[in-house]
Amino acid sequence: MAALFLCEALVRLNFDHSTGQQVTPGQSMQVIPAINDEQFPCKTFENNSGMEKTLKKQYLPGAFGWAQYGIINIPYIYRRSEKYVSLRMLFAEPMLFRCQNYMHPDVFAFCNHMARLPITYSEMRLLNEINRDHCDGQFSTSNFTLRDTIIRISDAYEFYLFMGFCCNKLTTGSKFPSERCSFIRAADNFVVPYIVRNNQKIMPIFFFTRDSGAPQSNEEPITGWDLSYMKFCCRLLGIREEYCSGNRLTAISFDEVDDAFPSGEDYEECWPKNFRTAELLFDRPNVFLNY
């Protein structure tokens, strides 16, 4: 899968702020970095005092930019100073389009922590104008309505990576460029999923009983996108839903588990081939997700 890169071309509809000139649809615009620029600070000086102060840059209604996902550029809009992406536009990316049509809705449900916000009337008009005048209808043949939703660009990035990871594992099982989760098999063929956080393997504590010797004092939560990856692994293992439902799981590090068990215990990294992939990926289209 193509890597994700973020870039930005800050414009207002039919207006280029960098030059102050009118812009016709399709005309190229200046591209500036968009990573780690959430506040866009600009420096000014107090009148007569010479004291420097930092202001938070504000965006006029109608400002938007571009983020590259895979092989296509997808517009994002501003709500105050935050960037948001239309879910309908995001699903125009080929990999996500295939996932939408062939992947089980449970995989999308693992992302329910992602806030989907309804668009306003002005945002609806803006998305329609972007799609019509700047993208030649690339993202939809029908108009955007107040039923459409947007997500934060940070969630769009994580959603894209998560769905790409799931698609890769369900179709080929090959190693992904960034392994956010996997499994460890013990010598007795006991398989436990883990997620990687801060270069540490983190495992759900419900896999271990108190009399197994696993520590209970250094527990930590799994939430957010880490939880999405963990729920995907648990679903592949066929873990009962009541063990991994909700918006958090209690976990411990693999290092602590290793210390608690007898020395000499053998472990190996694995991605078992007998997982229930057929339950999560279908061979014919089924439209599951509403925007």
Order of alpha helices (4+ residues) and beta strands (2+ residues): beta-beta-beta-beta-beta-beta-beta-beta-alpha-alpha-alpha-beta-alpha-beta-alpha-beta-beta-beta-beta-alpha-alpha-beta-alpha-beta
